[in-house]
C-alpha cells in the first residue's frame, strides 16, 4: 500500500502500481496482505484500498482481498465490503495474539464464510500470526466451512505436501518466494508473494524454464533471485519494496511506523540487485 507524505493511503500511486503490475503480466492481486501493511491500517483504509485495486483491475485478473483481523466482527465487515465491491476471493489469516483455540479459529472462518458468497482462501503465515496450520487443524476448519484455497507462507514443504495429499481439491498458493521453484512440483496453483511486486518477470522466467523441463536453468535463476531476496530480508522486506518500487518509477512513500525506511547503506546494497 503506497502512502503519501501525510501518511495517508496514496490512491493515485496505488492505481499506478496496479497498472504497472498488470503490464508486467501478473495473473492476479492479493489486496491488503502482510506486504500491504494491512495491520497498520484502519478498517476504512483497508476497504478503500481494496476498492481502488478492484476498480483499477476492472475484471482483467482476479482479486483476492485479505480481511483478517483479531476480531471476528471486523473481519466480517471487511469481507462484506470487499464482496460488495467486487472481490473475486476473500482471504484471511487466522485470528491472532490471544492464542485462540482451534474451535474458535474454525468458528471465525465459518462466520466469514457465511457472511459472503465468495470462495475463501485461508492464509497460513505462522511466523507472523503465531498460528500454524497443518493437515490436522485444516481438517477442523474445512469441516466447518467451505474452503476454496490456501495461501501457505511457511518453509515446511513436507507439511505442504501432506496438505496437498489430504486436500486434493484445495487450490494452494505458495508464499515464500525464495522457495517458489521448489514448491511447484508439489502441485500448487500459483504463488502469492511480496517480492512479485518488484521482480515478477524473474519468476515468470523460472516458471517457463520449469514448464519446459529445464530444471538446472530454473534452479540457477531461483538462486539469482534468492540473492536479491536475501538482501531484501536483511534490509526489511516491506521497506525494501517501497524503495525498489520508487526506483522503478512508482513512488510509494515509506512504510508506516513502527517500520523504518531503508538507510543510505541499505539502499546501496539493494542497488546491487535492482538497477
Ligand atoms: O506471504 C511474503 N511474506 C511476508 C508472502 O511478507 C511475511 C513472502 O513473499 C516473503 O516476504 C518472502 C521473503 O521471505 O518470501
Boltz pocket constraint, residues with backbone or C-beta under 6 A from the ligand:
constraints:
  - pocket:
      binder: B
      contacts: [[A, 34], [A, 35], [A, 125], [A, 128], [A, 153], [A, 175], [A, 176], [A, 177], [A, 178], [A, 192], [A, 193], [A, 194], [A, 195], [A, 229], [A, 233], [A, 237]]
      max_distance: 6.0
